[in-house]
């Protein structure tokens, strides 16, 4: 597990590595050091790139009542 600046732990994966490039089909990663890799695999040269990570979506509450907006 790698500690990021946001304080969350990120498990190492080639899809988040700064040396990996996602192929057009999205099923493999082209690594500058190791060649063709699976997205969930990683090697000793793993370097986390925070710009490649897609954050989880947040569901917003939509069932509000009139009392929620009253002062």
N, C-alpha and C positions, 0 to 999 in steps of 0.2 A: 504494500500500500504506500502510495506517495501522498505527502501532505501538500496541499495547494495553498495559495494565498488566501482563498476564501474560507479555509479552515476545514474543508471537507476532504475525506480520504478518497483517492481515486486509484482503482486497481489498474496496474499497467496493462495496456492493450496497444497493439500496433496502430489501431485506428486513431489513437490520441497522440502518437509519437510524432515528433517534429521531422523525422527523416522519412516517414511513410507518406505515400501518395495513394489515395483511393482510386481504383480503376473505374472505368465507365460503368461497368455492370454492378459495382458496389459490393462484390463478393470477395475480392482479394485486395491486398495492399502491396504496392511496389515499394520496397525498402531500398534505400541507397546502399546499405551495408549487407543485407542478407538476401536480397532478391524478392521473389514472390512469397508473401506471407498471408496467413489467415488473419482476419480482423481481431479475433480474440487472443491471438498468441502475442508473445513479446520476447525480447532478448535482453542481454546484459547492457546493451547500449541504449536502452529506452530513455528518452528525454521527453517529458510531458510538455505538450503545447496546448495552453488553455484556449486558444482560438479555435481549435478543432473540436472541442467538446460542445455538444448541443445541450442546453439546460432543459430540465424537466418542465413540462407545462403545468401551470397552476389553474385549477378549476375555481371559478368564482361563484359565489352564492348568488342565485337569481330569484329566490323566493322571499322577497322582502315584504313587509307589511307596512301599513300607515304608521304604526307605533315606532318603527325603526327610524322614521324621519321626523318624529315629533320632538320638540324641545322641551 
